[in-house]
């Protein structure tokens, strides 16, 4: 393996976290750690719930 590969992986993981692309994976890890008795949402339901959470408080026209 090249010496660049670990740095590239670390960079890519950081970018996914920064952009929120790993939100579902972090949600699953949280559910496993904190709520092992509950069934987590599937990916589609999680996406809809996150959209609702983000846009619920927006009440302006422009």
mmCIF file of the N, C-alpha and C atoms, coordinates in Angstrom:
data_MODEL
# 
_entry.id   MODEL 
# 
loop_
_atom_site.group_PDB 
_atom_site.id 
_atom_site.type_symbol 
_atom_site.label_atom_id 
_atom_site.label_alt_id 
_atom_site.label_comp_id 
_atom_site.label_asym_id 
_atom_site.label_entity_id 
_atom_site.label_seq_id 
_atom_site.pdbx_PDB_ins_code 
_atom_site.Cartn_x 
_atom_site.Cartn_y 
_atom_site.Cartn_z 
_atom_site.occupancy 
_atom_site.B_iso_or_equiv 
_atom_site.pdbx_formal_charge 
_atom_site.auth_seq_id 
_atom_site.auth_comp_id 
_atom_site.auth_asym_id 
_atom_site.auth_atom_id 
_atom_site.pdbx_PDB_model_num 
ATOM 1   N N  . UNK A 1 1  ? 0.853   -1.177 0.000  1.00 0.00 ? 1  UNK A N  1 
ATOM 2   C CA . UNK A 1 1  ? 0.000   0.000  0.000  1.00 0.00 ? 1  UNK A CA 1 
ATOM 3   C C  . UNK A 1 1  ? 0.895   1.235  0.000  1.00 0.00 ? 1  UNK A C  1 
ATOM 4   N N  . UNK A 1 2  ? 0.501   2.228  -0.764 1.00 0.00 ? 2  UNK A N  1 
ATOM 5   C CA . UNK A 1 2  ? 1.322   3.427  -0.843 1.00 0.00 ? 2  UNK A CA 1 
ATOM 6   C C  . UNK A 1 2  ? 1.190   4.266  0.430  1.00 0.00 ? 2  UNK A C  1 
ATOM 7   N N  . UNK A 1 3  ? 2.187   5.086  0.747  1.00 0.00 ? 3  UNK A N  1 
ATOM 8   C CA . UNK A 1 3  ? 2.116   5.915  1.957  1.00 0.00 ? 3  UNK A CA 1 
ATOM 9   C C  . UNK A 1 3  ? 1.069   7.021  1.846  1.00 0.00 ? 3  UNK A C  1 
ATOM 10  N N  . UNK A 1 4  ? 0.570   7.272  0.658  1.00 0.00 ? 4  UNK A N  1 
ATOM 11  C CA . UNK A 1 4  ? -0.434  8.314  0.463  1.00 0.00 ? 4  UNK A CA 1 
ATOM 12  C C  . UNK A 1 4  ? -1.830  7.809  0.837  1.00 0.00 ? 4  UNK A C  1 
ATOM 13  N N  . UNK A 1 5  ? -2.052  6.518  0.715  1.00 0.00 ? 5  UNK A N  1 
ATOM 14  C CA . UNK A 1 5  ? -3.382  5.951  0.940  1.00 0.00 ? 5  UNK A CA 1 
ATOM 15  C C  . UNK A 1 5  ? -3.965  6.244  2.327  1.00 0.00 ? 5  UNK A C  1 
ATOM 16  N N  . UNK A 1 6  ? -3.216  6.074  3.429  1.00 0.00 ? 6  UNK A N  1 
ATOM 17  C CA . UNK A 1 6  ? -3.799  6.390  4.743  1.00 0.00 ? 6  UNK A CA 1 
ATOM 18  C C  . UNK A 1 6  ? -4.172  7.863  4.882  1.00 0.00 ? 6  UNK A C  1 
ATOM 19  N N  . UNK A 1 7  ? -3.347  8.742  4.319  1.00 0.00 ? 7  UNK A N  1 
ATOM 20  C CA . UNK A 1 7  ? -3.672  10.169 4.396  1.00 0.00 ? 7  UNK A CA 1 
ATOM 21  C C  . UNK A 1 7  ? -4.892  10.496 3.550  1.00 0.00 ? 7  UNK A C  1 
ATOM 22  N N  . UNK A 1 8  ? -4.996  9.871  2.386  1.00 0.00 ? 8  UNK A N  1 
ATOM 23  C CA . UNK A 1 8  ? -6.153  10.099 1.527  1.00 0.00 ? 8  UNK A CA 1 
ATOM 24  C C  . UNK A 1 8  ? -7.430  9.619  2.222  1.00 0.00 ? 8  UNK A C  1 
ATOM 25  N N  . UNK A 1 9  ? -7.366  8.470  2.859  1.00 0.00 ? 9  UNK A N  1 
ATOM 26  C CA . UNK A 1 9  ? -8.522  7.934  3.572  1.00 0.00 ? 9  UNK A CA 1 
ATOM 27  C C  . UNK A 1 9  ? -8.932  8.869  4.712  1.00 0.00 ? 9  UNK A C  1 
ATOM 28  N N  . UNK A 1 10 ? -7.957  9.364  5.460  1.00 0.00 ? 10 UNK A N  1 
ATOM 29  C CA . UNK A 1 10 ? -8.241  10.290 6.558  1.00 0.00 ? 10 UNK A CA 1 
ATOM 30  C C  . UNK A 1 10 ? -8.865  11.579 6.021  1.00 0.00 ? 10 UNK A C  1 
ATOM 31  N N  . UNK A 1 11 ? -8.329  12.103 4.919  1.00 0.00 ? 11 UNK A N  1 
ATOM 32  C CA . UNK A 1 11 ? -8.885  13.300 4.303  1.00 0.00 ? 11 UNK A CA 1 
ATOM 33  C C  . UNK A 1 11 ? -10.323 13.053 3.851  1.00 0.00 ? 11 UNK A C  1 
ATOM 34  N N  . UNK A 1 12 ? -10.551 11.923 3.165  1.00 0.00 ? 12 UNK A N  1 
ATOM 35  C CA . UNK A 1 12 ? -11.891 11.623 2.650  1.00 0.00 ? 12 UNK A CA 1 
ATOM 36  C C  . UNK A 1 12 ? -12.891 11.437 3.791  1.00 0.00 ? 12 UNK A C  1 
ATOM 37  N N  . UNK A 1 13 ? -12.490 10.798 4.865  1.00 0.00 ? 13 UNK A N  1 
ATOM 38  C CA . UNK A 1 13 ? -13.365 10.620 6.025  1.00 0.00 ? 13 UNK A CA 1 
ATOM 39  C C  . UNK A 1 13 ? -13.703 11.971 6.646  1.00 0.00 ? 13 UNK A C  1 
ATOM 40  N N  . UNK A 1 14 ? -12.734 12.847 6.736  1.00 0.00 ? 14 UNK A N  1 
ATOM 41  C CA . UNK A 1 14 ? -12.972 14.185 7.269  1.00 0.00 ? 14 UNK A CA 1 
ATOM 42  C C  . UNK A 1 14 ? -13.921 14.987 6.395  1.00 0.00 ? 14 UNK A C  1 
ATOM 43  N N  . UNK A 1 15 ? -13.773 14.876 5.087  1.00 0.00 ? 15 UNK A N  1 
ATOM 44  C CA . UNK A 1 15 ? -14.673 15.587 4.172  1.00 0.00 ? 15 UNK A CA 1 
ATOM 45  C C  . UNK A 1 15 ? -16.102 15.070 4.285  1.00 0.00 ? 15 UNK A C  1 
ATOM 46  N N  . UNK A 1 16 ? -16.268 13.753 4.406  1.00 0.00 ? 16 UNK A N  1 
ATOM 47  C CA . UNK A 1 16 ? -17.613 13.187 4.562  1.00 0.00 ? 16 UNK A CA 1 
ATOM 48  C C  . UNK A 1 16 ? -18.267 13.704 5.835  1.00 0.00 ? 16 UNK A C  1 
ATOM 49  N N  . UNK A 1 17 ? -17.504 13.801 6.917  1.00 0.00 ? 17 UNK A N  1 
ATOM 50  C CA . UNK A 1 17 ? -18.036 14.312 8.175  1.00 0.00 ? 17 UNK A CA 1 
ATOM 51  C C  . UNK A 1 17 ? -18.381 15.789 8.048  1.00 0.00 ? 17 UNK A C  1 
ATOM 52  N N  . UNK A 1 18 ? -17.501 16.553 7.452  1.00 0.00 ? 18 UNK A N  1 
ATOM 53  C CA . UNK A 1 18 ? -17.714 17.985 7.286  1.00 0.00 ? 18 UNK A CA 1 
ATOM 54  C C  . UNK A 1 18 ? -18.972 18.276 6.454  1.00 0.00 ? 18 UNK A C  1 
ATOM 55  N N  . UNK A 1 19 ? -19.180 17.507 5.414  1.00 0.00 ? 19 UNK A N  1 
ATOM 56  C CA . UNK A 1 19 ? -20.319 17.728 4.525  1.00 0.00 ? 19 UNK A CA 1 
ATOM 57  C C  . UNK A 1 19 ? -21.593 17.035 4.992  1.00 0.00 ? 19 UNK A C  1 
ATOM 58  N N  . UNK A 1 20 ? -21.498 16.213 6.025  1.00 0.00 ? 20 UNK A N  1 
ATOM 59  C CA . UNK A 1 20 ? -22.679 15.533 6.546  1.00 0.00 ? 20 UNK A CA 1 
ATOM 60  C C  . UNK A 1 20 ? -23.047 14.275 5.790  1.00 0.00 ? 20 UNK A C  1 
ATOM 61  N N  . UNK A 1 21 ? -22.158 13.806 4.945  1.00 0.00 ? 21 UNK A N  1 
ATOM 62  C CA . UNK A 1 21 ? -22.436 12.627 4.137  1.00 0.00 ? 21 UNK A CA 1 
ATOM 63  C C  . UNK A 1 21 ? -22.470 11.353 4.973  1.00 0.00 ? 21 UNK A C  1 
ATOM 64  N N  . UNK A 1 22 ? -21.849 11.373 6.133  1.00 0.00 ? 22 UNK A N  1 
ATOM 65  C CA . UNK A 1 22 ? -21.825 10.189 6.991  1.00 0.00 ? 22 UNK A CA 1 
ATOM 66  C C  . UNK A 1 22 ? -22.856 10.272 8.119  1.00 0.00 ? 22 UNK A C  1 
ATOM 67  N N  . UNK A 1 23 ? -23.850 11.123 7.970  1.00 0.00 ? 23 UNK A N  1 
ATOM 68  C CA . UNK A 1 23 ? -24.833 11.337 9.036  1.00 0.00 ? 23 UNK A CA 1 
ATOM 69  C C  . UNK A 1 23 ? -25.589 10.055 9.380  1.00 0.00 ? 23 UNK A C  1 
ATOM 70  N N  . UNK A 1 24 ? -25.964 9.279  8.371  1.00 0.00 ? 24 UNK A N  1 
ATOM 71  C CA . UNK A 1 24 ? -26.717 8.053  8.651  1.00 0.00 ? 24 UNK A CA 1 
ATOM 72  C C  . UNK A 1 24 ? -25.848 7.040  9.392  1.00 0.00 ? 24 UNK A C  1 
ATOM 73  N N  . UNK A 1 25 ? -24.585 6.916  9.019  1.00 0.00 ? 25 UNK A N  1 
ATOM 74  C CA . UNK A 1 25 ? -23.690 5.992  9.723  1.00 0.00 ? 25 UNK A CA 1 
ATOM 75  C C  . UNK A 1 25 ? -23.484 6.427  11.168 1.00 0.00 ? 25 UNK A C  1 
ATOM 76  N N  . UNK A 1 26 ? -23.335 7.750  11.391 1.00 0.00 ? 26 UNK A N  1 
ATOM 77  C CA . UNK A 1 26 ? -23.197 8.250  12.764 1.00 0.00 ? 26 UNK A CA 1 
ATOM 78  C C  . UNK A 1 26 ? -24.483 8.022  13.555 1.00 0.00 ? 26 UNK A C  1 
ATOM 79  N N  . UNK A 1 27 ? -25.639 8.169  12.907 1.00 0.00 ? 27 UNK A N  1 
ATOM 80  C CA . UNK A 1 27 ? -26.920 7.908  13.554 1.00 0.00 ? 27 UNK A CA 1 
ATOM 81  C C  . UNK A 1 27 ? -27.016 6.442  13.978 1.00 0.00 ? 27 UNK A C  1 
ATOM 82  N N  . UNK A 1 28 ? -26.633 5.537  13.092 1.00 0.00 ? 28 UNK A N  1 
ATOM 83  C CA . UNK A 1 28 ? -26.677 4.107  13.435 1.00 0.00 ? 28 UNK A CA 1 
ATOM 84  C C  . UNK A 1 28 ? -25.740 3.790  14.599 1.00 0.00 ? 28 UNK A C  1 
ATOM 85  N N  . UNK A 1 29 ? -24.545 4.367  14.594 1.00 0.00 ? 29 UNK A N  1 
ATOM 86  C CA . UNK A 1 29 ? -23.608 4.133  15.697 1.00 0.00 ? 29 UNK A CA 1 
ATOM 87  C C  . UNK A 1 29 ? -24.184 4.669  17.007 1.00 0.00 ? 29 UNK A C  1 
ATOM 88  N N  . UNK A 1 30 ? -24.830 5.835  16.958 1.00 0.00 ? 30 UNK A N  1 
ATOM 89  C CA . UNK A 1 30 ? -25.459 6.404  18.153 1.00 0.00 ? 30 UNK A CA 1 
ATOM 90  C C  . UNK A 1 30 ? -26.576 5.496  18.654 1.00 0.00 ? 30 UNK A C  1 
ATOM 91  N N  . UNK A 1 31 ? -27.398 5.006  17.738 1.00 0.00 ? 31 UNK A N  1 
ATOM 92  C CA . UNK A 1 31 ? -28.497 4.114  18.137 1.00 0.00 ? 31 UNK A CA 1 
ATOM 93  C C  . UNK A 1 31 ? -27.976 2.837  18.784 1.00 0.00 ? 31 UNK A C  1 
ATOM 94  N N  . UNK A 1 32 ? -26.923 2.259  18.207 1.00 0.00 ? 32 UNK A N  1 
ATOM 95  C CA . UNK A 1 32 ? -26.355 1.037  18.783 1.00 0.00 ? 32 UNK A CA 1 
ATOM 96  C C  . UNK A 1 32 ? -25.782 1.297  20.168 1.00 0.00 ? 32 UNK A C  1 
ATOM 97  N N  . UNK A 1 33 ? -25.139 2.450  20.357 1.00 0.00 ? 33 UNK A N  1 
ATOM 98  C CA . UNK A 1 33 ? -24.481 2.744  21.628 1.00 0.00 ? 33 UNK A CA 1 
ATOM 99  C C  . UNK A 1 33 ? -25.463 3.186  22.708 1.00 0.00 ? 33 UNK A C  1 
ATOM 100 N N  . UNK A 1 34 ? -26.412 4.045  22.361 1.00 0.00 ? 34 UNK A N  1 
ATOM 101 C CA . UNK A 1 34 ? -27.279 4.664  23.363 1.00 0.00 ? 34 UNK A CA 1 
ATOM 102 C C  . UNK A 1 34 ? -28.671 4.053  23.469 1.00 0.00 ? 34 UNK A C  1 
ATOM 103 N N  . UNK A 1 35 ? -29.171 3.465  22.391 1.00 0.00 ? 35 UNK A N  1 
ATOM 104 C CA . UNK A 1 35 ? -30.540 2.935  22.374 1.00 0.00 ? 35 UNK A CA 1 
ATOM 105 C C  . UNK A 1 35 ? -30.567 1.540  21.748 1.00 0.00 ? 35 UNK A C  1 
ATOM 106 N N  . UNK A 1 36 ? -29.897 0.568  22.358 1.00 0.00 ? 36 UNK A N  1 
ATOM 107 C CA . UNK A 1 36 ? -29.804 -0.761 21.737 1.00 0.00 ? 36 UNK A CA 1 
ATOM 108 C C  . UNK A 1 36 ? -31.146 -1.486 21.639 1.00 0.00 ? 36 UNK A C  1 
ATOM 109 N N  . UNK A 1 37 ? -32.134 -1.079 22.431 1.00 0.00 ? 37 UNK A N  1 
ATOM 110 C CA . UNK A 1 37 ? -33.424 -1.763 22.405 1.00 0.00 ? 37 UNK A CA 1 
ATOM 111 C C  . UNK A 1 37 ? -34.369 -1.200 21.348 1.00 0.00 ? 37 UNK A C  1 
ATOM 112 N N  . UNK A 1 38 ? -34.043 -0.069 20.729 1.00 0.00 ? 38 UNK A N  1 
ATOM 113 C CA . UNK A 1 38 ? -34.905 0.549  19.719 1.00 0.00 ? 38 UNK A CA 1 
ATOM 114 C C  . UNK A 1 38 ? -34.450 0.166  18.314 1.00 0.00 ? 38 UNK A C  1 
ATOM 115 N N  . UNK A 1 39 ? -35.415 0.093  17.406 1.00 0.00 ? 39 UNK A N  1 
ATOM 116 C CA . UNK A 1 39 ? -35.110 -0.174 16.010 1.00 0.00 ? 39 UNK A CA 1 
ATOM 117 C C  . UNK A 1 39 ? -34.801 1.150  15.313 1.00 0.00 ? 39 UNK A C  1 
ATOM 118 N N  . UNK A 1 40 ? -33.630 1.286  14.695 1.00 0.00 ? 40 UNK A N  1 
ATOM 119 C CA . UNK A 1 40 ? -33.298 2.547  14.029 1.00 0.00 ? 40 UNK A CA 1 
ATOM 120 C C  . UNK A 1 40 ? -34.108 2.730  12.745 1.00 0.00 ? 40 UNK A C  1 
ATOM 121 N N  . UNK A 1 41 ? -34.208 3.976  12.308 1.00 0.00 ? 41 UNK A N  1 
ATOM 122 C CA . UNK A 1 41 ? -34.887 4.289  11.058 1.00 0.00 ? 41 UNK A CA 1 
ATOM 123 C C  . UNK A 1 41 ? -34.100 3.724  9.885  1.00 0.00 ? 41 UNK A C  1 
ATOM 124 N N  . UNK A 1 42 ? -34.794 3.397  8.806  1.00 0.00 ? 42 UNK A N  1 
ATOM 125 C CA . UNK A 1 42 ? -34.056 3.016  7.607  1.00 0.00 ? 42 UNK A CA 1 
ATOM 126 C C  . UNK A 1 42 ? -33.523 4.287  6.941  1.00 0.00 ? 42 UNK A C  1 
ATOM 127 N N  . UNK A 1 43 ? -32.697 4.131  5.935  1.00 0.00 ? 43 UNK A N  1 
ATOM 128 C CA . UNK A 1 43 ? -32.016 5.271  5.328  1.00 0.00 ? 43 UNK A CA 1 
ATOM 129 C C  . UNK A 1 43 ? -33.008 6.289  4.771  1.00 0.00 ? 43 UNK A C  1 
ATOM 130 N N  . UNK A 1 44 ? -34.069 5.842  4.125  1.00 0.00 ? 44 UNK A N  1 
ATOM 131 C CA . UNK A 1 44 ? -35.056 6.754  3.548  1.00 0.00 ? 44 UNK A CA 1 
ATOM 132 C C  . UNK A 1 44 ? -35.806 7.541  4.609  1.00 0.00 ? 44 UNK A C  1 
ATOM 133 N N  . UNK A 1 45 ? -36.238 6.869  5.660  1.00 0.00 ? 45 UNK A N  1 
ATOM 134 C CA . UNK A 1 45 ? -36.955 7.547  6.741  1.00 0.00 ? 45 UNK A CA 1 
ATOM 135 C C  . UNK A 1 45 ? -36.041 8.522  7.475  1.00 0.00 ? 45 UNK A C  1 
ATOM 136 N N  . UNK A 1 46 ? -34.783 8.154  7.637  1.00 0.00 ? 46 UNK A N  1 
ATOM 137 C CA . UNK A 1 46 ? -33.826 9.064  8.260  1.00 0.00 ? 46 UNK A CA 1 
ATOM 138 C C  . UNK A 1 46 ? -33.652 10.318 7.422  1.00 0.00 ? 46 UNK A C  1 
ATOM 139 N N  . UNK A 1 47 ? -33.558 10.160 6.111  1.00 0.00 ? 47 UNK A N  1 
ATOM 140 C CA . UNK A 1 47 ? -33.407 11.300 5.214  1.00 0.00 ? 47 UNK A CA 1 
ATOM 141 C C  . UNK A 1 47 ? -34.593 12.250 5.324  1.00 0.00 ? 47 UNK A C  1 
ATOM 142 N N  . UNK A 1 48 ? -35.804 11.708 5.321  1.00 0.00 ? 48 UNK A N  1 
ATOM 143 C CA . UNK A 1 48 ? -37.006 12.539 5.439  1.00 0.00 ? 48 UNK A CA 1 
ATOM 144 C C  . UNK A 1 48 ? -37.049 13.238 6.800  1.00 0.00 ? 48 UNK A C  1 
ATOM 145 N N  . UNK A 1 49 ? -36.715 12.525 7.863  1.00 0.00 ? 49 UNK A N  1 
ATOM 146 C CA . UNK A 1 49 ? -36.724 13.117 9.199  1.00 0.00 ? 49 UNK A CA 1 
ATOM 147 C C  . UNK A 1 49 ? -35.695 14.244 9.309  1.00 0.00 ? 49 UNK A C  1 
ATOM 148 N N  . UNK A 1 50 ? -34.519 14.070 8.698  1.00 0.00 ? 50 UNK A N  1 
ATOM 149 C CA . UNK A 1 50 ? -33.498 15.112 8.729  1.00 0.00 ? 50 UNK A CA 1 
ATOM 150 C C  . UNK A 1 50 ? -33.923 16.335 7.932  1.00 0.00 ? 50 UNK A C  1 
ATOM 151 N N  . UNK A 1 51 ? -34.546 16.123 6.779  1.00 0.00 ? 51 UNK A N  1 
ATOM 152 C CA . UNK A 1 51 ? -35.051 17.266 6.008  1.00 0.00 ? 51 UNK A CA 1 
ATOM 153 C C  . UNK A 1 51 ? -36.088 18.038 6.813  1.00 0.00 ? 51 UNK A C  1 
ATOM 154 N N  . UNK A 1 52 ? -36.979 17.321 7.461  1.00 0.00 ? 52 UNK A N  1 
ATOM 155 C CA . UNK A 1 52 ? -38.004 17.970 8.281  1.00 0.00 ? 52 UNK A CA 1 
ATOM 156 C C  . UNK A 1 52 ? -37.371 18.736 9.437  1.00 0.00 ? 52 UNK A C  1 
ATOM 157 N N  . UNK A 1 53 ? -36.393 18.141 10.089 1.00 0.00 ? 53 UNK A N  1 
ATOM 158 C CA . UNK A 1 53 ? -35.730 18.801 11.211 1.00 0.00 ? 53 UNK A CA 1 
ATOM 159 C C  . UNK A 1 53 ? -35.021 20.076 10.767 1.00 0.00 ? 53 UNK A C  1 
ATOM 160 N N  . UNK A 1 54 ? -34.364 20.019 9.622  1.00 0.00 ? 54 UNK A N  1 
ATOM 161 C CA . UNK A 1 54 ? -33.605 21.179 9.144  1.00 0.00 ? 54 UNK A CA 1 
ATOM 162 C C  . UNK A 1 54 ? -34.502 22.324 8.687  1.00 0.00 ? 54 UNK A C  1 
ATOM 163 N N  . UNK A 1 55 ? -35.626 22.015 8.064  1.00 0.00 ? 55 UNK A N  1 
ATOM 164 C CA . UNK A 1 55 ? -36.438 23.038 7.433  1.00 0.00 ? 55 UNK A CA 1 
ATOM 165 C C  . UNK A 1 55 ? -37.697 23.392 8.215  1.00 0.00 ? 55 UNK A C  1 
ATOM 166 N N  . UNK A 1 56 ? -37.943 22.767 9.344  1.00 0.00 ? 56 UNK A N  1 
ATOM 167 C CA . UNK A 1 56 ? -39.145 23.024 10.135 1.00 0.00 ? 56 UNK A CA 1 
ATOM 168 C C  . UNK A 1 56 ? -39.214 24.463 10.622 1.00 0.00 ? 56 UNK A C  1 
ATOM 169 N N  . UNK A 1 57 ? -38.110 25.034 11.031 1.00 0.00 ? 57 UNK A N  1 
ATOM 170 C CA . UNK A 1 57 ? -38.086 26.362 11.623 1.00 0.00 ? 57 UNK A CA 1 
ATOM 171 C C  . UNK A 1 57 ? -37.975 27.496 10.602 1.00 0.00 ? 57 UNK A C  1 
ATOM 172 N N  . UNK A 1 58 ? -37.808 27.185 9.341  1.00 0.00 ? 58 UNK A N  1 
ATOM 173 C CA . UNK A 1 58 ? -37.686 28.235 8.328  1.00 0.00 ? 58 UNK A CA 1 
ATOM 174 C C  . UNK A 1 58 ? -39.073 28.781 8.047  1.00 0.00 ? 58 UNK A C  1 
ATOM 175 N N  . UNK A 1 59 ? -39.283 30.052 8.344  1.00 0.00 ? 59 UNK A N  1 
ATOM 176 C CA . UNK A 1 59 ? -40.598 30.658 8.099  1.00 0.00 ? 59 UNK A CA 1 
ATOM 177 C C  . UNK A 1 59 ? -40.420 32.073 7.526  1.00 0.00 ? 59 UNK A C  1 
ATOM 178 N N  . UNK A 1 60 ? -39.707 32.126 6.435  1.00 0.00 ? 60 UNK A N  1 
ATOM 179 C CA . UNK A 1 60 ? -39.544 33.393 5.743  1.00 0.00 ? 60 UNK A CA 1 
ATOM 180 C C  . UNK A 1 60 ? -39.846 33.149 4.260  1.00 0.00 ? 60 UNK A C  1 
ATOM 181 N N  . UNK A 1 61 ? -40.071 34.200 3.538  1.00 0.00 ? 61 UNK A N  1 
ATOM 182 C CA . UNK A 1 61 ? -40.470 34.018 2.143  1.00 0.00 ? 61 UNK A CA 1 
ATOM 183 C C  . UNK A 1 61 ? -39.276 33.978 1.190  1.00 0.00 ? 61 UNK A C  1 
ATOM 184 N N  . UNK A 1 62 ? -38.146 34.557 1.541  1.00 0.00 ? 62 UNK A N  1 
ATOM 185 C CA . UNK A 1 62 ? -37.028 34.639 0.588  1.00 0.00 ? 62 UNK A CA 1 
ATOM 186 C C  . UNK A 1 62 ? -35.735 34.140 1.210  1.00 0.00 ? 62 UNK A C  1 
# 
